[in-house]
Amino acid sequence: QVQLVESGGGLVQPGGSLRLSCAASGRTFSTYAYGMDWFRQAPGKEREFVATINWNTESTRYAEFVKGRFTISRDNAKNTVYLQMNSLKPEDTAVYYCAARAAGDRYWGQGTQVTVSS
């Protein structure tokens, strides 16, 4: 199985920055890792895709609403994915979830709260 440990969430003012981290562990991920993703979910809304990175090619893809503001990256040696969030807006407020894709499955972290407010 895959275990995910997230960190970096918190309260930030509009225009500020946060860096989320998600460390994956487990034999399944180490052997069959395909990619890692970030999703987010605001109260009363559906969970939405934010960004993804291919674990092998490092190719990335972003939701339109974060392009130019968020950057996803990974450190293969540490099995860790990062989400650098700049120019944060109140509408970015949500629980952010790390997800690992390995062996045909998606594994979810517990989520970390990001609140953007003045």
N, C-alpha and C positions, 0 to 999 in steps of 0.2 A: 504494500500500500504506500500511499504518499501522505506525508504529514507536512503541513504548512504553518509557518510562524510569521505573522505579520507585525509590522511596527511602523511608526512614523505619523500616525494620524494625530489629530488634535484640532485646536481652535486657531484660526488665522484670520486676519483682516483682509477685506477685499484688496486685490492686487498683490497679496503676499504669496509666499511659496511654501510648499511642503514636499518632502521626499519620503515616499512610502517604500518599504522594503518587504520582501517576502522570501523567506528561505525555505526551500523544499528539501525533504529528506525521505529516505526509504529506498529499498531495493528497486521497487517498481520504477521510480523516477530515475534513479541512477542508470538503469539499464535501458529503459524504453521512453525516455523523455522526448516529447515532440515539440512542445511549446508551453509558454506561460502567458497568462492573460490577466487583465484587470477589468473588472466590472464594477458597477456601482448601482445602488438602489436608494432612492429617496423615499420618504414616507408616502404611502399611497400610490406609488408609481412602480412600474415594472422594472426589474433589473435590466440594465442596459450595458451594452458593450462599450468599453473605453479604449482599450489598446491590446495588442497581442504581439508577441515576438516568437519567431521560430527559433527553437533551441539550437539547431545546427547551422542554419544559414544566417541567422541574426536579422533576417528580414522582418520588417515591422509593418503594422497597419493600425490606423487610428480612426476613431469616430470623428466625424466632421467637426463636432462641437469642441474638440480639444486640440485640433491641429494647430501647430504653431505655439501652443502653450504647454502641452504635456510631452514628455519624452520617456519612452520605455526603453530599458536596457537590461542586460543580463550579465552575470559573471558565472560562466559555466563551472569554473573551479569551485565556486562557493554554492552552486545550485541556487542562486539568488536572482530574483528579478526586482527591478527598481522602477518606480514611477515618479519622475521629477515633475512636479506640478507648479507652474509659474502663472502669474497673472490670474490668480484665482478669483472666481466670481461667486456671489451668493448662491447662484444656481448650481454650483459645483458641490454644494452641501449634500452629503449622502454617506451611506456606509459603503466603503470600498472593499471589494472582495478580490483576493488573489485566487487564481485558478491555475492548476497545473494539468496539462494534457499529457498523458502517458498511457501506453498500452491500450489505446482505444477508449479510455475513460477520461473524465474530467474530475479533478479533485478540488474541493473548495476549502479555503481558509475560513476562519471564523468572522472575518470582517473587521474593519477598523473605521471608526467614525471620523469623518472630516467635516468640520463646520467652518464655513466662511461667513463671518459676520463682523460688523463694526460695533 
